[in-house]
Amino acid sequence: MSDGGLLQKAIEQQSAGSEETVLVADVGSSDSKGFFSGPIGIGAGLAALALVSSFIVSRPSIQSDYAFLGLVPILIFGISFYLIWNAVGKKQTAAIAVVYLLLAASPYLVMSLSSGEITVTDSELSDDSSTITLTIRESGAIMGSSVDSADVSITYDGTEIYSESMAFSINREDGFGKYGEITLTIAEWYQGNAADNAEYVVTVDVGESSDSMLLQSRHLQRTVEDVKGETSGAMGYGNDCESSKDSCIIGVALKSWSGLDALGDNPPGPMPYADYTVQAKMYYGSSVVISYPLVSVVNGVAEWDSGNGEFGGGSALVAEDGSELPLPGSVESFELNTKYVPIDDWSVSDYGCYHFTVETTQNSPWSDGSTITHTSYYEFTEEGDGGTGDDPGEPTSESWTKVSSC
């Protein structure tokens, strides 16, 4: 046996053993992140996103204008439900569905517990025409609104003229449901007559809800634009007349109109809620023949000093369907259907040209204080029988005729 026999084999075996690969098990960290990893984590995140977005789109102010946005959180909830339902092996379907229904409904439930959508349903003018009361109803609130204030703004002809925050609550109830009221003082924001091209719009903001209403034009026509006046001759016959005249003028009946501008010679339009004063006088040249007492019209009721019956009863109503204001005297005329001022009460009763002037004035805020005036003219004449030859004849009648000028 050679020297290298056994020794050589031992060396070779040691060399072969040192070249063997040693495998070590790696017991380091795993990619697993627990229960909320993968689809379940994504589903839970989408559920949270859907819940937040549903609180936003469930607000009444958004629902009233953008109701379709309510589909967004529903869609996200649907995707989230599918991911989680599929990740747990489609087990416990009923329990998962109940949880998602509660999540989806909770924002709307919370909103309805404390607030709802408001609607301005009515505007009512006060008996003295000085204020307008708005009726504001609420829908969608299960427990009733918890708001205690409202922001009110008014625009006229598209421009904001009034803005105020005031106390407000839904504290009344009738057969139609719960409601609250807000009272607005017209003089605080009146700018001019309401018209088709110049409307008053009130907007009420309560909590997260808002509504607007067009205020009634008739309630907000307070500025006098046009004035007219007229006299009518009261005729007497036979024994009513002197110098054996067949007919004669025994007095004049006076009228005035104040209201909205009308076309041509038509009387001014009605303004039953306007406040103004009327001064009427009849002249002969520069001499005052009849000076009627100052008439004050407030909320359709006219009042003046009657002078113990010399000028009617001292009061009258301005009809809602017209603007006529009779200015009665002391003597009744069935023919004229009013009382006239007898000629014996005139300071001048000569034949000739007379003029009748009506002046209407308003105070702020209804007007800047300027006076609107109207003057009409009349000829007081006598007529004879014509006579013959050098005889001119005797006057037989008198007339009171409207003319264009003196």
C-alpha positions, 0 to 999 in steps of 0.5 A: 500500500502506498504512502499516499493511499489512506492519507490521500483519501482522507485529504480528498474527503475533507476537501469535498466536505468543505465545498458542500453548500449549507442551506439556511432557512430564512425566517424573516418578515412575511409580505402579509399585513394582517386582516386589512391587507389586500382587497379588504383594506381597499374596500374599507378605505372606499367605505370610509371615502363613501361615508365622508362624501355622503355626508357632503352630498346629503346636505339639503342645500346640495340635494335641492340643486344637485340631487344626482350627486347622491349616486356617487357615494352609493357607487363607491359603497357598492364597489367597497361591498363587493371587494370585502364580500368577495375577500371573505369568501362570500360569507356572512352576506347578510351581516355585511349588507346590514352594515353597509346599509347603515353606513349609507343611511347614517348621513341622511339620518343625521341631517334629518334629525337636526335640519330640513329643506325650507320653502318660503310659501307665502307673503302677507301684507299687514293691515296697516301695509307697513310690513310683509310677513313671510311664511317659511315651512320646513320639510325633511326634518324628523326632530324639527330644526334646531336653527335659531337665525336666518339670513334674509336678503332682498334684491330690486331690479337685480341689485341687492338692497337689503341684507340682515341676519335675524332671529328665526325658528320653526316654532308654529304648526298648522294643518299643513305642518311646521313653519316659522315667520319673518316680518320685514318692514317695507320702509327699511328697504323700499326703492321704488315701484315694483314692475315687470322689469323691476321686481323685488325678490326675497331670499331666506337662508336657514342653516344649509337650506335656502329659498327665494320668493318674488314679492307681490308687485301690488304690495310694493307700488307706493310711489305716485307717478301720475296725477290728474284733477277734474271739475264738473259743473252742477246745473240748476234749473228754473227757480234755482237760477237768477234772472229767469235763466232756463239753466245755470251753474250752481256749483262745481264737483271736484275730483282728483286721481293719484297713482301709477302712470297711465297712457294718454289721458287715462286716469292714473292706475290704482295704488291702494297702499300708497301714502301721500297728501293732496292739495287742490285749489280752483283759481280765477286768474290768480285769485283762489276761488276754492281752497280745499283742505289738505287731504292725507291718504294713508293705506287707502284711507283719505282724511281732511278737515271737513270744516263742519260739513263745508267739505263733505264728511272729512274722510273717504276710501280710495278704491283698490281697483281705482285711484279716484279721490272725490273732493266733496262739497256741502250740497248733494247732487244726484245728477253728479252722484257726489256733493258739490261746492255751491257757487255761493261759497266761491270767492269769485263767481264771474264769467271767464276762465278758471283753472283747477290745480291738484298737487300730490306730495310724498315723503321718504322713502316713497319719494324724494319729496317732490310735488307732482302737479296737474292743471285743468281749465274751464270756461264759465259762460252765459248764453242768450236766446239770440234776440232780433235786430238791435235786441241782443236778447236775454241770457237763458243759460249758463255752461261750464266747459272744459278747455285746453287753456285760458 
